[in-house]
């Protein structure tokens, strides 16, 4: 017998909002029938053309220009909050108060204090699912590596995480909310929050942070003349410029309770790297690596092969790895998949949680999002005084 449908809405029709909308549209197609299906109710965005386009493109029943129309709608059971970080708290708390299940994008809030308020609001709504969107936890390859770490590779001794993007390299790219908010709210919050979470996915809670460097290379940006989506490329700009308030580059190191260490390099000005996330795990009995530019594979090296043929080998993700069997229309090795599929698996898990199905790993809750922000706060606080030579 099929499950009752869950009315879903997405608040925000930009780049990430579109990823959530597509994920809900596709969620009913993965991991077997009989699971709760989404009923695509509404897309909300302050800019009406974005809302209308996303609603039509992804098959949602209506477009709204006020998020309150979604939060207050009786036919909406669950919402994704996919807007600027500064808006997360108000929308999320209103949605929880209205009885909705909420999946909020990361970072959970601009500050620890605001995130704490959101966690308290979630605690006051015990019958509702509250979640935060750390989508890389849904990567089949990353989960396959975790299986190997828990098996033949053994515990992680050194985690290396690099996340390099180039959306901010051009000084003529227009000002947007991503460039406002002070130290730690730039590349660290935007993409570093993912990397901090992935390190803890393998190493457990962060025990310490050391040696942070925060650098702003592009110190001001032109004001946009139109409404932009995503990272604001291709929008006409004015001659008036606005100061950039946060960092383009961030590096730091971490330590973990079992003795593991981590090193991190984050950039939004890495020319030629549109979206390069890479992790390397040096373990007790081998090494494993993942590169988002080749998302359907990972590499591994251990002592299993004979010495004369030993070395780093590439593994193509297949149906014997997590998320692939019934997770793709053609669930076969080398067919490939991408980051959009991670959003589909996340949406499926969120819907299953609402229905009480625990087959898939649950989405991290808002308390985890608060913890992530506390780690980011520690990264900012660990800025060393430079030594001049």
C-alpha positions as CSV (number, residue, x, y, z in Angstrom):
1,X,0.0,0.0,0.0
2,X,1.4,3.4,-0.9
3,X,2.0,6.0,1.7
4,X,0.0,9.3,1.9
5,X,1.6,12.1,-0.1
6,X,3.6,14.9,1.7
7,X,2.9,18.4,0.5
8,X,6.3,20.1,-0.1
9,X,7.4,23.6,-0.9
10,X,10.7,25.3,-1.5
11,X,11.4,28.8,-0.3
12,X,14.0,30.3,-2.6
13,X,14.2,29.8,-6.3
14,X,17.9,30.4,-6.9
15,X,20.6,27.9,-7.6
16,X,20.2,25.9,-4.4
17,X,16.4,26.3,-4.3
18,X,16.3,24.8,-7.8
19,X,18.4,21.9,-6.6
20,X,15.8,21.2,-3.8
21,X,12.9,21.6,-6.2
22,X,14.4,19.1,-8.7
23,X,15.2,16.8,-5.8
24,X,11.6,16.6,-4.6
25,X,10.4,16.1,-8.2
26,X,12.8,13.1,-8.4
27,X,12.5,11.7,-4.9
28,X,9.6,9.4,-5.7
29,X,11.6,7.6,-8.4
30,X,14.4,6.3,-6.1
31,X,14.7,3.3,-3.7
32,X,11.5,1.5,-4.4
33,X,7.8,2.1,-4.4
34,X,5.6,2.3,-1.3
35,X,7.6,5.1,0.2
36,X,5.9,8.5,0.9
37,X,5.7,10.6,-2.3
38,X,6.0,14.3,-2.4
39,X,3.1,16.5,-3.6
40,X,4.7,19.5,-5.3
41,X,2.8,22.5,-3.9
42,X,4.7,25.7,-4.2
43,X,7.9,27.6,-4.9
44,X,8.4,31.0,-3.2
45,X,10.8,33.7,-4.2
46,X,10.7,37.5,-3.7
47,X,11.6,37.8,-7.4
48,X,8.4,36.6,-9.1
49,X,10.0,35.6,-12.4
50,X,12.4,33.2,-10.5
51,X,9.4,31.7,-8.6
52,X,7.3,31.3,-11.7
53,X,10.1,29.8,-13.7
54,X,11.1,27.2,-11.0
55,X,7.4,26.3,-10.4
56,X,6.8,25.6,-14.1
57,X,10.2,24.0,-14.7
58,X,9.9,21.5,-11.8
59,X,6.2,20.9,-11.8
60,X,5.1,22.7,-8.7
61,X,1.4,23.8,-8.5
62,X,2.0,27.4,-7.8
63,X,4.5,30.2,-7.4
64,X,4.5,32.7,-4.5
65,X,6.4,35.9,-3.9
66,X,6.0,35.9,-0.1
67,X,7.4,33.0,2.0
68,X,4.6,33.5,4.5
69,X,2.1,32.3,1.9
70,X,4.0,29.0,2.0
71,X,4.5,28.7,5.7
72,X,0.8,29.4,6.4
73,X,-0.6,27.2,3.6
74,X,-2.7,24.3,4.9
75,X,-1.6,22.1,1.9
76,X,2.1,22.4,2.8
77,X,3.5,19.8,5.2
78,X,7.2,20.3,4.7
79,X,9.5,23.1,3.5
80,X,13.0,23.5,2.3
81,X,14.6,26.8,3.3
82,X,17.1,27.7,0.5
83,X,17.6,31.5,0.8
84,X,20.3,33.8,2.0
85,X,21.8,32.8,5.4
86,X,20.5,36.0,7.1
87,X,16.9,34.9,6.4
88,X,17.2,31.3,7.7
89,X,16.1,32.0,11.3
90,X,13.0,34.0,10.7
91,X,11.6,31.6,8.0
92,X,12.6,28.4,9.8
93,X,11.1,29.5,13.2
94,X,7.9,30.6,11.5
95,X,7.6,27.3,9.6
96,X,8.2,25.3,12.8
97,X,5.6,27.4,14.7
98,X,3.1,26.7,11.8
99,X,3.6,22.9,12.2
100,X,5.8,22.3,9.2
101,X,8.7,19.9,8.9
102,X,11.8,22.0,7.9
103,X,14.9,21.2,5.9
104,X,17.2,24.3,6.1
105,X,20.3,24.8,4.0
106,X,23.7,25.1,5.6
107,X,25.1,27.0,7.3
108,X,22.2,27.0,9.6
109,X,22.4,30.7,10.5
110,X,24.7,33.7,10.3
111,X,25.6,33.3,14.0
112,X,25.8,30.8,16.8
113,X,23.2,32.8,18.8
114,X,20.7,32.7,15.9
115,X,21.3,29.0,15.4
116,X,20.7,28.3,19.1
117,X,17.3,30.1,18.8
118,X,16.4,27.8,15.8
119,X,17.4,24.7,17.8
120,X,15.2,25.8,20.7
121,X,12.3,26.4,18.3
122,X,12.8,22.9,16.9
123,X,12.8,21.5,20.4
124,X,9.4,23.2,20.9
125,X,8.1,21.2,17.9
126,X,8.9,17.6,18.9
127,X,6.6,16.0,16.4
128,X,8.2,17.8,13.4
129,X,11.4,16.8,11.6
130,X,14.1,19.4,11.6
131,X,17.1,19.0,9.4
132,X,20.1,20.8,7.9
133,X,21.3,20.2,4.4
134,X,24.8,18.7,4.4
135,X,24.3,17.0,1.0
136,X,27.8,15.5,0.6
137,X,26.9,13.0,3.2
138,X,24.7,11.5,0.4
139,X,27.6,10.9,-2.0
140,X,27.8,7.2,-2.9
141,X,31.6,7.4,-3.3
142,X,32.1,9.2,0.0
143,X,29.9,6.6,1.7
144,X,31.8,3.8,0.0
145,X,35.1,5.3,1.4
146,X,33.5,5.4,4.9
147,X,32.7,1.7,4.6
148,X,36.4,1.1,3.8
149,X,37.6,3.2,6.7
150,X,35.4,1.2,9.0
151,X,36.8,-1.9,7.5
152,X,40.2,-2.6,5.9
153,X,41.6,1.0,6.0
154,X,41.2,1.5,9.7
155,X,40.9,4.9,11.5
156,X,41.9,8.1,9.8
157,X,45.2,9.6,10.9
158,X,45.2,12.6,8.6
159,X,42.2,14.2,6.8
160,X,43.0,16.7,4.0
161,X,40.1,18.7,2.7
162,X,40.3,21.2,-0.2
163,X,37.3,23.0,-1.6
164,X,38.2,25.5,-4.4
165,X,35.7,27.6,-6.4
166,X,36.2,30.5,-8.8
167,X,32.9,32.3,-8.5
168,X,34.7,35.2,-6.8
169,X,37.9,35.5,-8.8
170,X,36.7,38.3,-11.1
171,X,36.7,41.8,-9.3
172,X,33.9,42.8,-11.7
173,X,31.5,40.1,-10.4
174,X,28.7,42.0,-8.7
175,X,28.2,42.3,-5.0
176,X,25.8,39.8,-3.4
177,X,24.8,38.6,0.1
178,X,27.7,36.1,-0.1
179,X,30.2,38.9,0.3
180,X,28.6,40.5,3.3
181,X,28.7,39.5,7.0
182,X,32.2,39.8,8.4
183,X,35.1,37.3,8.9
184,X,34.0,33.6,8.7
185,X,30.8,34.3,6.8
186,X,32.6,34.2,3.4
187,X,34.2,31.1,1.9
188,X,34.4,29.5,5.3
189,X,30.6,29.5,5.8
190,X,29.7,29.0,2.2
191,X,31.7,25.9,1.3
192,X,33.9,25.4,4.3
193,X,30.9,24.3,6.4
194,X,30.6,21.3,4.1
195,X,34.3,20.4,4.5
196,X,34.2,20.7,8.3
197,X,31.2,18.4,8.3
198,X,32.8,15.9,6.0
199,X,35.9,15.7,8.3
200,X,33.6,15.0,11.2
201,X,31.8,12.4,9.1
202,X,35.0,10.4,9.1
203,X,36.9,11.6,12.2
204,X,34.2,12.4,14.8
205,X,33.7,15.7,16.6
206,X,36.3,18.4,16.2
207,X,38.4,18.7,19.3
208,X,40.6,21.7,18.4
209,X,41.3,24.3,15.7
210,X,44.7,25.9,15.0
211,X,46.5,28.2,12.7
212,X,43.7,29.9,10.8
213,X,44.4,32.4,7.9
214,X,41.5,34.5,6.5
215,X,42.3,36.6,3.5
216,X,40.2,39.0,1.4
217,X,41.8,39.4,-2.1
218,X,39.0,41.3,-3.8
219,X,38.2,44.1,-1.4
220,X,35.2,45.7,-3.2
221,X,32.7,44.8,-5.8
222,X,30.3,46.7,-8.1
223,X,26.6,46.9,-7.3
224,X,24.4,44.8,-9.6
225,X,21.9,46.5,-11.9
226,X,19.6,43.5,-12.0
227,X,18.5,40.4,-10.0
228,X,21.1,37.6,-10.1
229,X,20.8,33.9,-9.4
230,X,23.4,31.6,-8.0
231,X,26.9,33.2,-7.9
232,X,25.7,36.3,-9.9
233,X,27.7,35.9,-13.1
234,X,26.5,37.6,-16.3
235,X,24.6,40.4,-14.5
236,X,25.2,44.0,-15.5
237,X,26.9,46.2,-12.9
238,X,27.1,49.9,-12.0
239,X,30.2,52.0,-11.5
240,X,29.5,52.2,-7.8
241,X,31.4,49.7,-5.7
242,X,30.7,48.2,-2.2
243,X,33.3,46.9,0.3
244,X,33.6,43.1,0.6
245,X,33.2,42.2,4.3
246,X,34.4,38.6,4.5
247,X,37.1,36.3,3.3
248,X,38.0,34.9,-0.2
249,X,40.5,32.4,1.2
250,X,40.6,30.4,4.4
251,X,43.2,27.8,5.6
252,X,43.4,26.1,9.0
253,X,44.1,22.8,10.8
254,X,42.1,20.7,13.2
255,X,42.5,17.9,15.7
256,X,40.1,15.1,16.7
257,X,39.6,13.0,19.8
258,X,41.3,9.9,18.5
259,X,44.5,11.7,17.5
260,X,43.6,12.4,13.9
261,X,44.5,15.8,12.4
262,X,43.0,17.7,9.6
263,X,44.3,20.3,7.1
264,X,41.9,22.5,5.1
265,X,42.3,24.9,2.1
266,X,39.2,26.9,1.0
267,X,39.0,29.4,-1.8
268,X,36.4,31.2,-3.9
269,X,39.0,32.8,-6.2
270,X,40.7,29.7,-7.5
271,X,40.7,30.4,-11.2
272,X,39.7,27.4,-13.3
273,X,38.1,25.5,-10.4
274,X,34.4,26.0,-10.7
275,X,33.5,23.5,-8.0
276,X,36.5,21.4,-6.9
277,X,35.9,19.5,-3.6
278,X,38.6,17.0,-2.8
279,X,39.2,14.9,0.3
280,X,42.2,12.6,1.0
281,X,42.2,10.3,4.0
282,X,45.4,8.8,5.2
283,X,44.5,5.9,7.4
284,X,46.2,3.2,9.5
285,X,46.2,0.7,6.7
286,X,45.9,2.7,3.5
287,X,44.6,5.8,1.7
288,X,41.4,6.8,0.0
289,X,40.5,9.9,-2.0
290,X,37.5,11.5,-3.6
291,X,37.3,14.4,-6.2
292,X,33.9,16.0,-6.9
293,X,35.0,16.6,-10.5
294,X,34.8,12.8,-10.9
295,X,31.9,12.1,-8.5
296,X,31.1,8.5,-9.6
297,X,34.5,7.1,-8.5
298,X,37.1,7.1,-5.8
299,X,40.6,5.9,-5.4
300,X,42.1,3.6,-2.8
301,X,45.5,2.1,-1.9
302,X,46.0,-0.6,0.6
303,X,48.1,-3.8,1.1
304,X,45.6,-6.2,-0.4
305,X,47.1,-6.5,-3.9
306,X,50.4,-8.3,-4.5
307,X,53.4,-5.9,-4.3
308,X,54.2,-6.2,-8.0
309,X,50.8,-4.8,-8.9
310,X,50.1,-2.7,-5.8
311,X,49.4,1.1,-6.0
312,X,46.5,3.5,-6.1
313,X,43.6,2.1,-8.0
314,X,40.3,3.7,-9.2
315,X,37.0,2.2,-8.1
316,X,33.9,3.0,-10.2
317,X,30.9,3.2,-7.9
318,X,28.3,0.5,-8.6
319,X,25.1,-1.0,-7.1
320,X,27.2,-2.8,-4.4
321,X,28.0,0.7,-3.0
322,X,25.5,2.9,-1.0
323,X,22.7,4.8,-2.8
324,X,23.3,3.4,-6.3
325,X,21.0,0.4,-6.4
326,X,17.6,1.8,-7.4
327,X,19.1,5.3,-6.8
328,X,19.7,5.9,-10.5
329,X,17.6,5.1,-13.6
330,X,20.5,3.0,-14.9
331,X,22.1,1.8,-11.6
332,X,25.3,0.4,-13.2
333,X,29.0,1.2,-12.7
334,X,30.5,3.8,-15.0
335,X,27.1,5.2,-15.9
336,X,27.9,8.2,-13.6
337,X,26.0,10.6,-11.5
338,X,26.5,14.1,-10.1
339,X,25.9,16.5,-7.2
340,X,22.3,17.0,-8.1
341,X,21.7,13.3,-7.2
342,X,22.9,14.0,-3.7
343,X,20.0,16.4,-3.3
344,X,17.6,13.7,-4.5
345,X,18.9,11.2,-1.9
346,X,18.7,13.9,0.8
347,X,15.1,14.8,-0.2
348,X,14.2,11.1,-0.1
349,X,15.7,10.7,3.4
350,X,13.9,13.8,4.6
351,X,10.5,12.5,3.3
352,X,11.2,9.1,4.9
353,X,11.9,10.7,8.2
354,X,8.6,12.5,8.1
355,X,6.9,9.2,7.5
356,X,8.9,7.4,10.2
357,X,10.9,5.3,7.8
358,X,14.5,4.9,9.0
359,X,15.8,2.8,6.1
360,X,18.1,5.6,4.9
361,X,20.5,7.4,7.3
362,X,18.6,10.4,8.7
363,X,19.4,14.0,7.7
364,X,21.6,15.8,10.3
365,X,19.3,17.8,12.6
366,X,19.5,21.5,13.5
367,X,21.5,20.7,16.7
368,X,24.2,19.3,14.3
369,X,24.0,22.5,12.3
370,X,24.5,24.5,15.5
371,X,27.6,22.4,16.3
372,X,28.9,23.0,12.8
373,X,28.6,26.8,13.4
374,X,30.5,26.5,16.7
375,X,33.3,24.8,14.8
376,X,33.3,27.6,12.2
377,X,33.3,30.2,15.1
378,X,36.4,28.4,16.5
379,X,38.1,28.6,13.1
380,X,37.7,32.3,13.1
381,X,38.9,32.6,16.7
382,X,42.1,30.6,15.8
383,X,43.6,33.2,13.6
384,X,47.3,33.4,14.4
385,X,49.2,36.6,14.8
386,X,51.5,36.8,11.7
387,X,55.2,36.6,12.2
388,X,57.1,39.1,10.0
389,X,60.4,37.8,8.6
